[in-house]
Amino acid sequence: MYAVIKTGGKQYKVTSNDVIKIEKIAGDAGSEVVFNEVLAMGENVGTPLVAGASVKGKIVKQAKDAKIIVFKKKRRQNYRRKNGHRQNITIVKITDLCE
């Protein structure tokens, strides 16, 4: 069975024992986290959420994602800007899907 959860403004399709990278949430490595915003659970699609459904997970670690280079240029104007960005992420292992 699978579930579609919403966290950090994004949606993720998860099953049991999946490891996902999500936007940073509070908590230390090893702590439990519960996602209550479940949009779909198997064939049961919510309007907009599935009533009483939740997904439990365990935080594996807090990390930073790969670096993204932001480069701006205007031709013939001698204008160049180069910046880098690393997003804070949380790596979560899904442990249980509860209906």
C-alpha positions in Angstrom: 0.0 0.0 0.0 1.1 3.6 -0.6 0.2 7.0 0.7 0.6 10.5 -0.7 1.7 13.0 2.0 2.1 16.8 2.0 5.0 18.4 3.8 7.1 21.5 3.1 4.7 22.6 0.3 5.5 19.5 -1.7 3.8 16.1 -2.1 5.5 12.7 -1.7 4.3 9.2 -2.7 5.6 6.9 0.1 5.4 3.3 1.1 6.6 1.5 4.2 10.5 1.5 4.6 11.0 4.3 2.0 13.7 6.9 2.7 12.8 10.4 1.5 14.5 13.8 1.5 12.1 16.5 2.7 12.5 20.2 3.6 13.9 20.6 7.1 11.6 19.8 10.0 12.4 20.1 13.7 13.8 17.1 15.5 17.0 15.2 16.2 18.2 12.0 14.5 16.3 9.0 15.8 13.2 10.9 16.8 9.7 10.0 15.6 7.7 12.2 13.3 4.1 12.0 12.3 2.6 13.3 9.0 -1.1 14.1 9.4 -1.6 15.7 6.0 -2.4 12.5 4.0 -3.9 13.3 0.6 -4.4 9.7 -0.5 -4.1 6.3 1.1 -4.1 3.5 -1.5 -7.2 3.9 -3.6 -8.8 6.1 -1.0 -8.4 9.7 -2.1 -9.2 12.5 0.4 -11.3 15.6 -0.2 -8.8 17.2 0.4 -7.4 15.0 3.3 -8.1 11.4 4.2 -9.9 11.5 7.6 -8.0 9.8 10.4 -5.0 8.7 8.3 -1.4 9.4 9.3 2.1 8.3 8.3 4.8 7.7 10.8 8.5 8.1 10.2 11.8 8.2 11.9 14.4 11.0 11.3 17.6 9.4 9.9 19.6 12.7 9.9 19.6 16.4 9.4 21.7 17.4 6.4 22.3 19.9 3.6 21.4 19.1 0.0 23.7 19.4 -3.0 24.9 22.9 -3.9 23.0 24.8 -6.6 24.8 27.4 -8.6 22.8 30.6 -9.3 24.5 32.6 -12.2 23.1 35.8 -13.6 24.5 37.6 -16.6 23.5 40.5 -18.8 25.3 40.5 -22.1 27.4 43.4 -23.1 26.9 45.1 -19.8 29.8 43.6 -17.8 27.3 42.3 -15.3 27.9 38.8 -13.8 26.9 37.4 -10.4 27.6 33.9 -9.2 26.0 32.6 -6.0 25.7 29.2 -4.4 22.9 27.8 -2.3 22.6 24.6 -0.1 19.1 23.8 1.2 18.7 22.3 4.6 17.0 18.9 4.4 15.8 16.2 6.7 16.2 12.5 5.7 13.2 10.5 6.9 12.6 6.7 6.9 8.9 5.9 6.7 8.0 3.3 9.3 4.2 2.9 9.3 1.1 3.9 7.3 -2.0 4.2 9.6 -5.5 4.5 8.4 
